[in-house]
């Protein structure tokens, strides 16, 4: 299975499995960034969050479960985006997932 697009460091890649993906309800958050989308998968279990600020959204438990489809976003803009994003104080976390696989 091929790896991520060449020339991008791990901090310039984001595995997206939910609302930040193209066409989803929060796609506008990443839309201003220049980048490349690639289909892939994360191994884990999706769970619907039922309470708190993220109620109704999907969370992923990285427990070795099933292959969960994702989109890998590769962008040189990501490090600066996370450092200066208005969402950085809104309890949005990005995990580095070196195990994300591409078909």
Secondary structure by P-SEA (a helix, b strand, c coil): ccccccccccccbbbbccccccccccccccccccbbbbbbccbbbbbbbcccccccbbbbccccccbbbbbbbbbcaaaaaaaccccccccbbbbbccccccc
